[in-house]
Amino acid sequence: MLYREEPFVAKNSMFGRFLGYYKPQMHLFVADTICALILAGIDLAFPIILRSLTGGLFTQGQAAIMQSLGAIAIGLVVMYAVRCGCRYFVSAQGHVMGARMESKMREDLFDQYERFSFAYFDSHSSGDMMSRVVNDLFDICEGAHHLPEWLIICGVEVIGAFVILFTISPALSGAMAVVTAVLVVVMVRQNLNMKAVFSDNRKKISEVNSQLQDSLSGIRVVKSFANERTERAKFRHANDRYLDSKVNQYHAMGTYTATYGLMSGVLYFVVIVLGGWLVAQGELSPVDMATFALYISLFCTPIETLVNSTEMFQKALAGFKRMDEVLQTAPDVQDKPGATELRVEEGAIEYRDVCFSYDDCELGDDGQNRVRPVIDHMNLSIRPGETIALVGPSGGGKSTTCSLLPRFYDVQSGSITIDGQDVRDVTQESLRRAIGIVQQDVYLFDGTIRDNISYGRPSASDEDIAAAAQQSNILEFIESLPEGFDTVVGERGSRLSGGQKQRIAIARVFLKNPAILILDEATSALDNESEEAVQESLERLAANRTTIIIAHRLSTIKDADEIATVERGQVVERGTHEELLARGGTYARYYRMQFEGVRAARTE
């Protein structure tokens, strides 16, 4: 199913939601702001102090200078001691504030990913999701800390410098203001161009991350097919696209920076030429002209900082948009208001006229694209404690049927009930707590055997974990290892065989002790010896539980209480192994194909 991104009805604007992350850190933000204002004030004060001294005290002779020099020295020491303290706070505690905001954003983003159904992950790459959690959040929080600080310091310094210069010479400061305004307009237009460049850059790095994730996750397949060259070509294509995007980014930044250089040069030109003319006319003193020169340096430095911060601003803005896009996407599977806890007393399951589609299209007889239903008005009743096997062709809807029961996807019409309770009326947590799943593709976490078994019940004691391992026929193997239950299994269980991983997964479900069990081709990828050991564990696990089995190896399900053949999303026949063979229908054809080598015609 293509994931339909339906935004929440947000109470605030995106900017308001961003400001919400400042609230828990408001004490640090206020202190950081005060320190930034003090820093800006001290920087503005120095040229005025120097102007006052050179135009006043330092013209009064040696005695007056020497008498005041000690007080001046003490004042400067105090002033710059305060400046150092404020600079430390802004640098250290400001970063602490940013780190805490980043941590909260990361938690919110991870929590949102955990809320999404399988449909979201079907249509979004893991590389893109990782990029949002790592790259985007780093840029957002660097901006969250530095941009307010720089805006305060630089804004106060620029505005303060203009005000001070205007009191000295309105004509010269007015000329500087005109030059600055013209060049700022040019820089704003360039800034708008940079916004699109940075957004494109974000998309391209996500493509690189996705390709890297895909290639490394499938490295065994890559090497088994000797397709390293193909993977390198795919990665280089994504990497070259990212490089092109970075080149465009740096061209835009270079143009922006060059405009800043032009501005500072023009301002110095105006001060020297126009200021010199005003000195010649007696309208400006040399000391005041020197003060203008000092303030131009102070004036240009914060502008340069603001220019350099444009990259950070664009990255932070693009990153927060991508993060907010995730946070404002409503999960398509949610607990309804007032959802109750599922109570499983018997374990009866009922599929009533269920329809579901992944939104894949097929061409109809009239030439129009139509949605192909994966589950098409399915009706299926499963008695309490019954073991029922689903068989049929690949793509017939067997796995989807099982995925709908724990609400990994939601039915589009019809209903599924457990002991008469619609699965949409109960909480997802209680529903999934009641269902245990063992799949063909076992996923083990990169931790110890103990960690992976206890995932079924994190509060379980060591005795319970050992008992679960015993029931799944894996305890003897674990105890033969030097580290026992503390043996690290490696990424995805890479240090274990397929049968060992499968039995650990079964132990995990034993520990969970669910009322309902789903076995999705749990032995299809194993050799005969491993399959025998795992099959014995599965039979023990399925005892006294309502169990749904999906299997292509019909030998593993002959003893099921019932077998249902699923084709094109419907149950086309149902019965015991012997009954279905006697009918000579679809199941009988599959059986002959597997065990007698007869390729029966589809029309038989």
Summary of the structure (lengths in Angstrom):
residues: 604
radius of gyration: 35.4
end to end distance: 33.8
largest distance: 123.0
contacts: 1882
relative contact order: 0.08
helix: 64%
strand: 11%
